[in-house]
Amino acid sequence: MIHNSDAHHIEGIETAHAASHAPANPVKLGDFSRLFAELLDSPSLASFSSSSEGSDYYYDDDDSSPALKATTSLSSAASDRIPDQSLDDATQARYPHDASTKPSRTGAVAHGSPRATKHVPVRAGGPSGTASSPSSSHRRCICTRGLRAVEQPLLQAASPPECPECSPSATAAHHSRSLANNKPRVKLRLKEDKHRALMMRLVPYRVRDAAIAEKLPEVTSQGVHVFVDMSNIDIGFQSTLKGALRLDEHARLSPLPHLNLQFLTKILVRDRPVVALNVGCSTVPGRSEPRYVQQLRDLGYQIDLRERKRVVEVGLPLAGVPDTLRYVEDLVDETLQVRIAESVMEYFRTPGTIVLATGDAKPSPHSDGFFSCVQRALKMGWNVEVVSWRGNLSLRWIDKQWMAQWRDKFRVIELDDFLELLK
């Protein structure tokens, strides 16, 4: 709908140009594209354009000249009803060599909106710091942080203008820098999240610790003595991981997964007083120590690192089976069992809790094995916890009849529930 004031204004324009612009077809009230073209040819707008041509200016609705206000009075009432293409055609016909005066609904020039901020030509030393050529046009960038000169007319622009700050190359470079700068922070946050998840997973075990402490305060108050059979725990970790990934048990993982020894220690200790940390492990002769040895030292473990023994398995020459060379552990389990015996003898007056990380229960070549050591410690008043992967856990540790005689003094903790956190 057009207001009466706009209708009178349109009728005046038609009367003034009736003689010089005799259209082949009569101008209809709805033909706003032709009315707008005639308006652009009016003397008032031409005088305003010639007076402002070649000057740098910034103007707002409140500071615009009467000629501009006359133009805005028509466009403000009919801008929503004039097609964009009609406005573009009319403006291009009036100013074929100056694309900067083209109305745009997405750029900085918006004559159809009385509240829109008008176009700001860029001068030397202006926002972009460079002088603009007469044939170039400037539009507000999509990031709203600056202006960019567009060399071709805006009518032919295929994509929104971009300033150097939001161009694809600059955005990609900024994204890469952000990733590089945030990588330590993201890694730290992930580690904190995993630690929080571990603490939540340990809540049921700590509740059980508190219940045992109420029943056996004289033992639980004496702290824990930790003993880790590293080869058993590490091999069990890889086997469990293969099972979770549905891989064949003989498949080789590359790269070799690293067991989180810090989290493993937290599972074994659970914020209880620590009296001793012992670990038994082995290495192949002539090679450097395993990757985890230094980590264990940093965590405060006493390490018994022994070289493996060279064993040749004789093949069957007649059947074409060659001899096989293997390196097997030698006295690793026995050494760890000696460390258990040392704690039991040294603290026989104040027995505490033995935490044994292994699933092995069979006798060793030169000793009775871990099962016999644990049974002796239980008879001397110690509490014992066996921590192991389910696939490596000997059935002797979970024999119900044997476990029943020790009640709360013996328990088994399976590491399978912590697999995702120990990776």
Sequence and secondary structure as in RCSB ss.txt:
>XXXX:A:sequence
MIHNSDAHHIEGIETAHAASHAPANPVKLGDFSRLFAELLDSPSLASFSSSSEGSDYYYDDDDSSPALKATTSLS
SAASDRIPDQSLDDATQARYPHDASTKPSRTGAVAHGSPRATKHVPVRAGGPSGTASSPSSSHRRCICTRGLRAV
EQPLLQAASPPECPECSPSATAAHHSRSLANNKPRVKLRLKEDKHRALMMRLVPYRVRDAAIAEKLPEVTSQGVH
VFVDMSNIDIGFQSTLKGALRLDEHARLSPLPHLNLQFLTKILVRDRPVVALNVGCSTVPGRSEPRYVQQLRDLG
YQIDLRERKRVVEVGLPLAGVPDTLRYVEDLVDETLQVRIAESVMEYFRTPGTIVLATGDAKPSPHSDGFFSCVQ
RALKMGWNVEVVSWRGNLSLRWIDKQWMAQWRDKFRVIELDDFLELLK
>XXXX:A:secstr
   HHHHHHHHHHHHHTTTT   SS   TT HHHHHHHHHTSHHHHHHHHHHTT      GGG  HHHHHHHHHH
HHHTTTS HHHHHHHHHHH TT GGG   SSSS  TT TTS       TTSSSSS   TT EEEE TTSS EEEE
SS GGG  S    TTTSHHHHHHHHHHHHHHHHHHHHHHHHHHHHHHHHHHTHHHHHHHHHHHHH HHHHTT EE
EEEEHHHHHHHHHHHHHHHTT  TT   SS     HHHHHHHHHTT  EEEEEEEEEE TTS   THHHHHHHTT
 EEEEEE EEEEE  BGGGTB  EEEEE  SHHHHHHHHHHHHHHHTSSS  EEEEE    S BTTB  HHHHHH
HHHHTT EEEEEE GGG  GGGG HHHHHTTGGGEEEEEGGGGHHHH 
